[in-house]
């Protein structure tokens, strides 16, 4: 297994499923294919068009993988909605992702929608009384 660092897009309050990464890959590959096709139109060089065609195949493969991953995520939501919420909230890893070494999502910097953001209809979702962050207890503060 390769342990190279990767960029992880974070969203406060949510542990994103890897469908987000696959969606990004499809989008970035699609942009590359369009740029190569534009280079072909400007230059007439068939090497650009040939490479764009190869990337279009990769786009289709990435989107197929995204569809499979999304189906898995929706299956979890249907089969075990409570576990889905725990995974989404970062309390446990998604079942189709690497389990070893999982550390819960840091919640110590989360903000309360009601008290910190003045969202009045979020009073029933107040997070101010949450226990200390489990991730900080395991891995230390951010």
Secondary structure as UniProt FT lines:
FT   TURN            12..13
FT   HELIX           19..43
FT   HELIX           46..79
FT   HELIX           81..88
FT   TURN            89..90
FT   TURN            95..96
FT   TURN            100..101
FT   TURN            108..109
FT   TURN            113..117
FT   HELIX           120..125
FT   TURN            128..129
FT   HELIX           134..139
//
